[in-house]
Amino acid sequence: MFQSPLHYCRQRDIWVALDMSVRQCRAMHACALPCPYEALFAAVYEEHKLVVARCKGRAPEREAARG
């Protein structure tokens, strides 16, 4: 059985599972605060697409180099 890694959130004073996305964690715990642990959470496909789109916008020469 898979057991997600946990991390203690000092802002909300709770333990959170890191196998969800930051967006899911915020929704589950009604949190509107900026998350200092954002990099620890698992990537979710929709959020991953947003990160890729942002990276492409910053470095179009990378896409040109790929061909």
C-alpha positions as CSV (number, residue, x, y, z in Angstrom):
1,M,0.0,0.0,0.0
2,F,1.3,3.5,-0.9
3,Q,1.7,5.9,1.9
4,S,2.1,9.5,0.9
5,P,5.0,11.5,2.4
6,L,3.7,14.1,4.9
7,H,4.9,17.5,5.8
8,Y,4.0,19.7,8.7
9,C,2.5,23.1,7.6
10,R,3.3,25.7,10.2
11,Q,0.9,28.2,8.6
12,R,-2.1,26.0,9.2
13,D,-0.8,23.9,12.1
14,I,-1.6,20.6,10.3
15,W,0.1,17.7,8.6
16,V,-0.5,17.6,4.8
17,A,0.0,14.8,2.3
18,L,2.4,15.7,-0.5
19,D,0.9,13.4,-3.1
20,M,-1.7,16.1,-4.0
21,S,-1.2,19.4,-5.7
22,V,-0.8,22.8,-4.0
23,R,-4.2,23.7,-5.5
24,Q,-5.9,20.6,-4.0
25,C,-4.2,21.2,-0.6
26,R,-5.4,24.8,-0.6
27,A,-9.0,23.8,-1.4
28,M,-9.0,21.0,1.1
29,H,-7.8,23.2,4.0
30,A,-9.4,26.5,2.9
31,C,-6.0,28.2,2.7
32,A,-5.5,31.4,0.8
33,L,-1.9,32.0,2.1
34,P,1.1,31.7,-0.2
35,C,2.6,28.2,0.3
36,P,6.3,28.1,1.3
37,Y,6.3,24.4,0.7
38,E,5.0,24.5,-2.9
39,A,8.0,22.8,-4.4
40,L,7.5,19.8,-2.1
41,F,4.0,18.9,-3.5
42,A,3.5,16.4,-6.3
43,A,3.1,17.7,-9.8
44,V,-0.4,17.3,-11.3
45,Y,-0.9,17.3,-15.0
46,E,-2.9,20.5,-15.3
47,E,-0.4,22.4,-13.1
48,H,2.5,20.9,-14.9
49,K,1.1,22.2,-18.2
50,L,1.0,25.7,-16.7
51,V,4.6,25.5,-15.6
52,V,5.7,24.2,-19.1
53,A,3.8,27.1,-20.7
54,R,5.5,29.6,-18.4
55,C,8.9,28.1,-19.2
56,K,8.3,28.3,-22.9
57,G,7.3,31.9,-22.6
58,R,10.5,32.8,-20.9
59,A,12.9,30.9,-23.2
60,P,11.5,30.6,-26.8
61,E,15.0,29.9,-28.0
62,R,14.8,26.5,-26.3
63,E,11.9,25.5,-28.4
64,A,13.7,26.7,-31.6
65,A,16.7,24.7,-30.6
66,R,14.6,21.5,-30.3
67,G,13.5,21.8,-33.9
